[in-house]
Amino acid sequence: MDPAPDTGPEPCRAVAFADDLISPPHLVAEVADAIPGCDFVEIPDCGHLGYLERPYEVNAAVIEFFDKY
């Protein structure tokens, strides 16, 4: 089987939660910086379970990313 052609980095988005003590935003930003084509979004006023605490904001960040690509 031939390997797939290298098409370059795929876009990705790293989502951080402002008050997350387990995965603090500055560490998530470092991960995003290390991945070519990755952007970074920080959701305010939520902790490690930000997707449960701020579902509308998290979904908006994901949908905005999908709309971009």
C-alpha positions, 0 to 999 in steps of 0.5 A, a space after each residue: 500500500 502506498 503511503 498517503 501524500 503529505 498534504 501538510 498540517 490539518 487545521 485543529 483547535 485547542 480549547 482551554 477553560 479559564 479556571 481549569 486547574 488540571 489543564 491550565 490555559 497556558 499549558 493548552 496554549 503551549 500545546 496549540 503552539 507546538 502543533 502546526 495549523 492549530 489555533 487556541 480558544 479560551 472559554 471564560 468562567 469555567 473549570 476543567 468541565 467547561 463543556 458542561 459548565 459553558 456548553 453554549 460557548 464551547 459549542 460556539 467555538 467548535 461550530 466557528 472552527 467547523 465553519 472556518 474549514 
